Every structure is written in C-alpha cells, then in structure tokens.
Amino acid sequence: MPKLRTSCLLLSALVASAFTVPLASASEASVPETSASQPEEAGERLVFRLPPPAPRLFAITPERRALLNTIRYAEGTWAGGTAVGYRVMFGGGLMPSLDRHPDRVIRKSGYASAAAGAYQFMPFTWSLASRSLGLTAFGPEVQDQAAIFLIQRRGALALADLGLFTPHLAARLAPEWASFPTMAGRSFYGQPVRRFHDLRRFYEDNLSQLRGEVAQVAVEPSCLPAESIECRLEALKRLP
C-alpha cells in the first residue's frame, strides 16, 4: 500500500506540472491603451477615468409647464412668457449672460437677495439642483429642469401632475418660493405673497391654453396621408 500511494502522488505531481502556466510579471504584463473608460497608470496605482454621467431629465407636460409658468408669474419673472424672464435677477435687473448663476447679492426695498433666473434660484439652491441633475450653464431649459427638481424635492410633483392648483400644492411649494402662500395665506418667509385665487386663475388659464396647443398639434398633421408612419412620427416630434 505505501508503494502504491507514493506512485499516485508522483503521477499527480507530473500531471499538475504539465498544465502549469507561468504568470507574467508586472513588467511583462500587457496593458491595453488608455481610454476614457480604462484605467490609467499613476505611479503604483490605477486610476479609472470614467465619462461624466448623463444629466437627468424630467418630461415637461402641459401640467408641469403650467405650474412652472405660475411660479414665474408669482416670482415676477413671467414677462409675458418671453425668454427674458430667465435673465431676471432680484430687484428686476437682467444678468448679462446665462453661462452661470450670477451669485450676486442685490439690495432693494429693504431686502437683500442673490436670487436669479425665472424661478429666482438662490445660489446654494441652484448648486444643489445642478449637481443633483448634472446640469451646466444657466439657460432656460436648464432652469426648467432645476425647478422641477425642486418641486419633486418638496414632494409636490405628483400633485402637480394631477392638473389641479390646490391650496395644498401651493403650501407645499411655499418654503421653496416665498411668493407662494401657505395654508394660512401668508408667505413662509414673511415676504410679499401672491393671493391663492390669483395664482389659481393664472394656472387654469395657462393650462387650458397649453392643452389646446397639444390638441391642435395632434389633430393637424404636417403631412399626408395622416395615417402613414411618417406623419405619425412627425406629429410626435412636434409634441412639447
């Protein structure tokens, strides 16, 4: 029995050595070319350089757009619905560029604020929203996305999607926008506030107009025959 066991051990060792593959040393290892998603050698460490994440984007439905426009109306940046409202700073002045938030404190009528843009973002609020969504610059589309983020952060986006401007919805947004009334009808920050009925009237009129525009796009195709795939795709592209 001892001789048989020794023979088996020798046979196992020979088989193992026949299938052993030598490992390459660190200096001999093949390293692929560095790319944006591959590791880059930095001393003795490997640093992974990944592309920046794509920005999160919210869909803008007529209901959400109507609420955004109502916020602009309350904050004094409606400007007849024109894009100039996105350049308004606290006090009514216009920022020279939309490259970034101006982060400039302005004093007027006993108040001091660095709020800017269509939704009067404070610098720290803008920083939170833009970093959370991966946004850059300060253009109109970017400001819209950041405002919806703040609505969602206040737990009011589901209410907004109902298409109803209620006292509860306004109160949810009062801590974010001082011009919105609380359930008591006052500003959350003791500042001038819009009356709830005025905001609801503006919201309902604006939502009706926006829904009418969507319906018009849906029933008036830009090509014929209306039932063709090309016309249906074209109609989808024209939706806001």
Salt bridges, closest charged atoms under 4 A:
GLU40 OE1 - ARG49 NE 3.31
GLU63 OE2 - ARG211 NH2 2.89
ASP144 OD2 - ARG65 NH1 3.11
ASP161 OD1 - ARG64 NE 2.84
GLU176 OE1 - ARG153 NH1 3.86
GLU176 OE1 - ARG154 NE 2.70
ASP198 OD2 - ARG195 NE 3.25
ASP198 OD1 - ARG201 NH1 3.15
